[in-house]
Amino acid sequence: MESAQKQTVSAELGLRELILQGRLRAGDRLVEQDLVRRLGVSRTPVRAALARLESEGLLVAWPGGGYAVASFTAADVADAIDVRGTLEGMAARLAAENGLTRRVHAQLADCVAALDEVVEVLDGTDEPFLRYVEHNERFHAVLVRASDNRMLRAALERVVALPFASPSAFVRAQAHLPETLGVVRLAQRQHHDILAAIETGDAERAEDLSREHARMAKRNLDYALRDADAMRAVAGANLIGSGAEQRS
């Protein structure tokens, strides 16, 4: 049983990597036997991986059976960001209404402080920017946990399963863009404001700020779409704007 579970996880990770790295392209029809060979597992975990990635939205059902790699438009990506913003806004509102435990408050405050330190040393190189991405992802993850709403967390996990819908998807794309420092500083001010609203129990403001914060990702998307190097930094970017068959 344990071996079968490991094979299934291995197949899911391997198939997702093939798609996100562009070795399987948008519109490609997937052949089960070929995936068995490429992933080095049996048919059963491959079938489980195919079903899982369809549920995540990376695959679409092929007419007559089987699956193909999904493709997305920039509008699809913007819609996914909007959905994430709505859900994260709800998480912030619930956190403000319920109040923060000492542990969660300490975690959020630690994230904000760590982000402050990184923002001060951003210089256009990769190392500090990757630290910013790491702390940013942690802030968003802790914020969602602070909602104490299991169904909300599950809904968000489904949305951010699309790699370009995650909180840091287009943050990564900014690393070498001239607009980066100004956008990052604004985002960091929003982190401070979101935490302050939650601390004071201002649920409406916490929700509004979180939704506005997510909308910055749409601005980053616009920047990235104009810069080929920036788009290459976005996981799954090869699926965006393809002329291949669009998802239904």
C-alpha positions in Angstrom: 0.0 0.0 0.0 2.8 2.4 0.9 4.6 1.6 -2.3 1.5 2.3 -4.3 1.0 5.6 -2.6 4.6 6.6 -3.3 4.2 5.7 -7.0 1.0 7.8 -7.2 2.7 10.8 -5.6 5.7 10.3 -7.9 3.5 10.2 -11.0 1.6 13.3 -10.0 4.8 15.3 -9.3 6.5 14.0 -12.5 3.5 14.7 -14.7 3.1 18.2 -13.3 6.8 18.9 -13.9 6.6 17.7 -17.5 3.8 20.2 -18.0 5.2 23.2 -16.2 8.7 22.8 -17.7 7.1 22.8 -21.2 8.1 19.2 -22.1 4.4 18.6 -22.6 2.8 21.5 -24.4 -0.7 23.1 -24.3 -3.0 21.0 -26.5 -0.8 17.9 -26.5 -2.9 14.7 -26.1 -1.5 12.4 -23.4 -0.8 8.8 -24.2 -1.0 6.6 -21.1 1.6 4.1 -22.2 4.1 6.9 -23.1 3.6 8.4 -19.6 4.2 5.0 -18.0 7.6 4.9 -19.8 8.5 8.6 -19.1 7.5 8.5 -15.4 8.7 5.1 -14.6 5.6 3.9 -12.9 2.7 1.5 -13.7 -0.6 2.4 -15.3 -2.6 2.7 -12.1 -0.6 5.7 -10.6 -0.5 7.3 -14.1 -4.3 7.2 -14.2 -4.5 8.6 -10.7 -2.1 11.4 -11.7 -4.1 12.2 -14.8 -7.4 12.5 -12.8 -5.7 14.6 -10.2 -4.2 17.1 -12.7 -7.6 17.3 -14.5 -9.2 18.3 -11.2 -6.5 21.0 -10.7 -7.2 22.3 -14.2 -3.9 21.5 -15.8 -5.5 18.9 -18.0 -8.8 18.7 -19.9 -10.8 15.7 -21.0 -10.2 14.7 -24.6 -13.3 14.0 -26.8 -13.6 10.3 -27.0 -11.5 9.6 -24.0 -8.2 10.5 -22.4 -6.7 13.9 -21.6 -4.8 16.8 -23.2 -2.7 19.6 -21.6 -4.9 22.7 -20.9 -4.1 26.1 -22.3 -5.1 29.4 -20.8 -5.6 33.0 -21.9 -4.4 36.0 -20.0 -8.1 36.6 -19.1 -8.2 33.1 -17.6 -5.2 34.0 -15.4 -6.7 37.3 -14.4 -10.0 35.5 -13.4 -8.1 33.0 -11.3 -6.3 35.9 -9.5 -9.7 37.6 -8.8 -11.0 34.3 -7.3 -7.9 34.0 -5.1 -8.3 37.6 -4.0 -11.9 37.0 -3.1 -11.0 33.9 -1.0 -8.0 35.6 0.6 -10.2 38.6 1.4 -12.7 36.2 3.2 -9.8 34.7 5.1 -8.6 38.1 6.3 -12.1 39.0 7.3 -12.6 35.8 9.3 -9.2 36.3 10.9 -10.2 39.8 12.0 -13.6 38.6 13.3 -12.3 35.6 15.2 -9.1 37.2 16.5 -5.6 35.9 16.2 -4.1 33.4 18.5 -0.7 34.4 20.0 1.0 31.9 17.8 -0.6 32.9 14.6 -0.1 36.6 15.4 3.6 36.0 16.1 3.9 34.1 12.8 2.3 36.9 10.8 4.3 39.6 12.5 7.5 37.6 11.9 6.7 37.4 8.2 6.1 41.1 7.9 9.4 41.9 9.8 11.3 39.4 7.6 9.8 41.0 4.5 10.8 44.5 5.8 14.4 43.4 6.0 14.5 41.9 2.5 12.8 44.9 0.9 15.6 47.1 2.3 18.3 45.1 0.5 16.6 44.3 -2.8 19.1 45.2 -5.5 17.9 43.4 -8.6 19.8 40.2 -7.9 18.2 36.8 -7.4 19.1 35.9 -3.8 17.3 38.7 -1.9 14.4 38.5 -4.3 14.0 34.7 -3.7 13.9 35.4 0.0 11.1 37.9 -0.6 9.2 35.3 -2.5 9.7 32.8 0.3 8.5 35.1 3.1 5.6 36.4 0.9 4.3 32.9 0.3 4.6 32.2 4.1 2.6 35.3 4.9 -0.3 34.3 2.6 -0.3 30.7 3.9 -0.4 31.8 7.6 -3.2 34.3 6.7 -5.3 31.6 5.2 -4.7 29.3 8.3 -5.8 32.2 10.5 -9.3 32.0 9.0 -9.8 28.7 10.8 -12.1 27.7 7.9 -11.3 24.3 6.4 -13.6 24.7 3.4 -12.0 28.0 2.6 -8.6 26.5 2.7 -9.6 23.7 0.4 -11.1 26.1 -2.1 -7.9 28.2 -2.1 -5.7 25.1 -2.5 -7.7 24.3 -5.7 -7.3 27.8 -7.1 -3.5 28.0 -6.4 -3.0 24.5 -7.8 -2.8 26.5 -11.1 0.8 27.7 -10.6 0.2 31.2 -12.1 -2.6 31.9 -9.7 -0.5 31.5 -6.5 0.4 34.6 -4.5 4.0 34.7 -5.7 3.5 33.6 -9.3 4.0 37.0 -10.9 6.1 38.3 -8.0 8.8 35.9 -9.4 8.4 37.4 -12.8 9.4 40.9 -11.5 12.9 40.0 -10.4 14.7 42.0 -13.1 12.0 44.4 -14.2 12.6 48.2 -13.6 9.2 48.6 -11.9 10.0 45.9 -9.3 11.1 47.9 -6.3 8.2 50.3 -6.3 5.6 47.5 -6.7 7.3 45.4 -4.0 7.3 48.4 -1.6 3.6 49.0 -2.2 2.9 45.3 -1.6 4.8 45.4 1.7 2.9 48.4 2.9 -0.3 46.4 2.2 1.1 43.5 4.2 1.5 45.9 7.2 -2.0 47.4 6.7 -3.7 43.9 6.4 -2.0 42.8 9.6 -3.0 46.0 11.4 -6.6 45.7 10.3 -6.8 42.1 11.6 -5.1 43.1 14.9 -7.8 45.8 15.5 -10.6 43.6 14.4 -11.6 45.7 11.4 -12.9 42.9 9.3 -14.2 45.0 6.4 -10.9 46.8 6.0 -8.9 43.6 6.3 -11.1 42.0 3.5 -10.9 45.1 1.2 -7.1 45.4 1.6 -6.5 41.7 0.9 -8.6 41.8 -2.3 -6.7 44.9 -3.4 -3.4 43.2 -2.6 -4.3 40.3 -4.8 -5.2 42.7 -7.6 -1.6 43.7 -7.7 -0.8 40.3 -9.2 -2.9 41.4 -12.2 -0.7 44.5 -12.6 2.3 42.2 -12.4 0.8 40.0 -15.0 0.5 43.0 -17.3 4.2 43.8 -16.7 5.2 40.2 -17.3 3.2 39.8 -20.5 5.3 42.6 -22.0 8.6 41.0 -21.1 9.6 37.5 -22.5 12.3 37.0 -19.9 9.8 37.8 -17.1 7.3 35.3 -18.4 9.9 32.6 -18.5 10.2 33.0 -14.7 6.5 32.1 -14.2 5.8 28.4 -13.7 3.3 27.3 -16.3 3.8 30.4 -18.5 4.1 28.1 -21.5 0.4 27.3 -21.1 -0.7 31.0 -21.2 -1.6 32.5 -24.5 -1.1 29.4 -26.6 -3.0 29.0 -29.8 -3.8 25.4 -28.7 -7.3 24.4 -27.9 -8.7 26.3 -24.9 -10.3 24.7 -21.9 -14.0 24.5 -21.9 
